Amino acid sequence: MKRGPLKVFYSYAHEDEPIRDRIDEHLKLLARQNLIVGWHDRRLLPGTEWHEVIGGMLASADIVLLLISRAFLASKYINEVEIPEAMRVHETRNVRVIPILIEKVPGWTKGDFAKLQILPSKAKAIKDWKDPVEAYHDIARGIAQVVKDVIIEGGGPFEFGAHEFTEAELATIPRARREQTMATLDRLREDLNHTIPPRKYESNLLVTTWGLREFGNKNILPNPEPEALFYMAQVITSFDLVAVQDIHMDPWRLEALVEILGPDWNVLMTDVVGMRSKPERFAILYYKPRVEFRNLASQVIVSTPWRSGGREPEPAKQFLRPPLVAAFRSGLWDFQVCTAHLVFGSLEREGIQARLGEITMLGDYLRARTRYEETDLLLLGQFQMGDRKSPILDALRERNVQIPNKLLHPTNLKKDRYYNLIGFISDQQAMPLGASRPYSGAYDLFQHVFRDEDVNLYKHYKSFRKFGEQKYFQWKTYLISDHLPLWVELNIGRIAKS
């Protein structure tokens, strides 16, 4: 199976450099998705033998763009070297050569490339469009279709996993710790790429829910170690959509995490909820090249019922921490996500009964919502079930929440309690589980970060001294979490075809 981005070679006249830049700008989404990487002669390094480099890049290209203009056809080098080589690799290696018509030029239809499909559509030159933006959009759409075709012909979709952090990105880590942090990130990324299915172009969606632990509470951990956020970011970059709970009312640490994730990630965050209890926020992180926010987000507020035969409403029971619901699209699939954190309590009957009240409200609300809006919905969060026979699971399933047994995994660090949950609500289909093996699990990052055998590495850390070696476990859970991220792979290609 082909891996890595397709190489796109620009053959153009220097007079048309602004147009080349506009095309490159409209292909940015494909580049961010790791599907293409563009190359042109302005990227030649000083001191290189330009003729040899250009020939090598053209010979190894997967897609060649010919930017047709008067200056292009007048160029001796383009006509004697680049066009013949482009047509050679097209014939011998089935490289896709795409002529892009900048302007109508007398005699352009006599070139060897004229037999190829031209962009923009209907061979309407860019300069003949009333709105140039529409022309560039048309070109980008055509190239995107070619990229998809090449991917399929190559044996399947591209695959890529967790982000590989560079030394430059670790500049905020103290120099003395940087090498150790990089080694830990390498170890973690290697395991993630082995354990979590890779992303596949318009084929799958990787979703996780992660209950944190008073994330950002400066009263508990005033100066958390910066490498902890990189370890969390390393895990998050294996997924496309991540629901997180138990963020402290001051979201400074979540904001720092998003900064590390970079511009391809965005976050939706609630206002503070549960002020009478422990205040916290919910958030949904999503990877923009593969997940699009559909401009709908709200907290779940239950409608006030009316007294029978009366004018005064009854007092409405509300959630202690109102869940967050938001709408997204991935590929051709429109869906919503609800993330919740049920009222905390013991696993005995009294605590479970309190949670069942919230489950009943939430299940009824979401079932009605999905039917009214004719949408699919993912339910993610902390539900404090305790075990696989919890009445909380029964109550959700009675309300048509699909919770396959294979998605039930213990998520506490001792791996003996079932606290977190992934469910699915749809009137149209069964939960579209992925084809990978495994397609779900609870990922134990502590097998690779802040390991028990490494405790001596952290004794000199200022934040560690507040806890001490006897509370090493507590220290690392406040740094990251006392829950493991629970994840699932979804087959969105199947959804799009249904």
TALIN-V719628 format. One record per pair of residues at least 24 apart in sequence whose ideal C-beta (glycine too) atoms are under 6 Angstrom apart, sorted by sequence separation. I is the first residue (numbers start at 1). J is the second residue. D is the distance in Angstrom with one decimal. If there is no record, write none. Layout:
# TALIN-V719628
i->{I:I}
j->{J:J}
d->{D:D}
This chain:
# TALIN-V719628
i->{101:102:103:264:401:87:264:299:450:58:162:229:233:298:8:229:233:5:268:270:297:355:402:5:6:8:9:10:162:249:5:68:162:208:217:229:296:387:411:5:73:161:212:215:216:367:409:63:64:65:66:67:68:69:206:215:247:294:359:363:367:385:407:409:68:69:206:207:208:209:210:211:212:214:216:246:247:294:65:67:70:205:211:293:294:384:216:247:359:363:161:216:245:291:292:355:382:160:215:382:383:159:160:244:291:319:336:347:356:68:290:341:444:159:243:335:336:337:338:339:340:341:342:443:196:282:284:339:342:380:442:443:157:158:242:277:157:379:442:189:241:157:181:188:192:274:66:240:274:9:273:377:440:9:185:273:96:151:240:241:376:439:16:240:9:16:173:436:7:172:173:270:7:8:9:10:11:12:370:434:6:15:434:6:282:434:13:268:432:13:302:366:432:13:432:432:422:300:420:422:429:11:162:411:411:163:162:411:162:161:407:19:243:245:26:35:27:22:26:205:34:202:245:243:245:2:2:1:1:3:333:331:330:333:332:331:209:211:209:211:235:209:231:204:32:225:225:197:223:221:232:228:228:224:33:32:191:221:220:188:187:213:184:213:213:212:213:211:210:208:209:208:207:206:204:205:205:203:197}
j->{125:126:127:288:425:112:289:324:476:85:189:256:260:325:36:257:261:34:297:299:326:384:431:35:36:38:39:40:192:279:36:99:193:239:248:260:327:418:442:37:105:193:244:247:248:399:441:96:97:98:99:100:101:102:239:248:280:327:392:396:400:418:440:442:102:103:240:241:242:243:244:245:246:248:250:280:281:328:100:102:105:240:246:328:329:419:252:283:395:399:198:253:282:328:329:392:419:198:253:420:421:198:199:283:330:358:375:386:395:108:330:381:484:200:284:376:377:378:379:380:381:382:383:484:238:324:326:381:384:422:484:485:200:201:285:320:201:423:486:234:286:203:227:234:238:320:113:287:321:57:321:425:488:58:234:322:146:201:290:291:426:489:67:291:61:69:226:489:61:226:227:324:62:63:64:65:66:67:425:489:62:71:490:63:339:491:71:326:490:72:361:425:491:75:494:495:486:365:486:488:498:82:234:483:484:237:237:486:238:238:488:102:339:341:136:147:140:136:140:330:160:331:381:380:382:154:155:155:156:159:492:492:492:495:496:496:380:382:381:420:445:420:449:434:264:461:463:436:463:463:480:479:480:479:289:289:448:478:478:448:448:477:449:478:481:481:482:483:485:485:486:487:488:489:489:490:492:493:489}
d->{4.4:5.1:4.7:5.3:5.5:5.1:5.8:5.9:4.0:5.2:4.7:5.9:4.6:5.6:5.0:5.2:5.4:5.5:5.4:5.9:4.1:5.9:4.6:5.8:4.9:4.6:5.6:3.9:4.5:4.4:5.2:5.4:6.0:4.8:4.4:5.6:3.9:5.9:4.9:4.4:5.7:4.0:5.8:4.9:3.9:5.2:5.9:4.8:4.6:5.4:4.6:5.2:5.1:4.1:4.4:5.9:5.9:3.9:5.6:5.5:5.5:4.6:4.9:4.0:6.0:5.4:5.0:4.9:5.2:4.5:5.0:4.9:4.6:5.5:5.6:5.2:4.2:5.8:5.8:5.8:5.1:5.4:5.8:6.0:5.6:5.6:5.7:5.8:4.7:3.3:5.0:3.6:5.8:5.4:4.5:5.9:5.7:5.9:5.8:5.6:4.5:3.5:5.5:5.0:5.1:5.7:5.3:4.0:5.7:5.7:5.9:5.6:5.6:5.8:5.2:4.5:4.5:4.9:5.2:4.9:4.1:4.6:5.4:6.0:4.5:4.2:5.8:4.8:5.6:5.8:4.3:5.2:4.1:5.2:4.4:5.8:3.9:3.9:5.1:5.9:4.8:5.0:4.4:5.2:4.7:5.3:5.7:4.8:4.2:5.8:4.3:4.5:4.5:5.4:5.5:5.5:5.3:5.9:4.8:5.4:4.3:4.3:5.4:5.3:3.9:5.3:5.6:5.3:4.9:5.3:5.6:5.0:5.0:4.8:4.8:5.3:5.0:3.9:4.9:3.0:4.0:4.1:5.9:5.9:5.2:5.1:3.6:5.4:5.2:4.6:5.6:5.6:4.6:5.3:5.1:5.2:6.0:6.0:4.4:5.2:6.0:4.6:5.9:5.1:4.8:3.9:4.8:5.3:4.4:5.9:5.9:5.7:3.8:4.3:4.5:5.5:5.7:5.5:4.0:4.9:5.1:4.5:5.7:4.0:5.4:3.7:6.0:4.9:4.8:5.9:4.7:5.0:5.6:4.6:3.9:5.8:3.7:4.4:5.8:5.7:5.4:5.6:4.6:5.4:5.7:5.9:6.0:3.7:5.5:6.0:5.9:4.2:5.5:5.6:4.3:4.4:5.8:4.9:5.6:4.5:5.0:5.4:5.7:5.8:5.3:4.7:4.8:3.9:4.1:4.6:5.3:3.9:5.6:5.6:5.4:4.5:4.8:4.3:4.8}
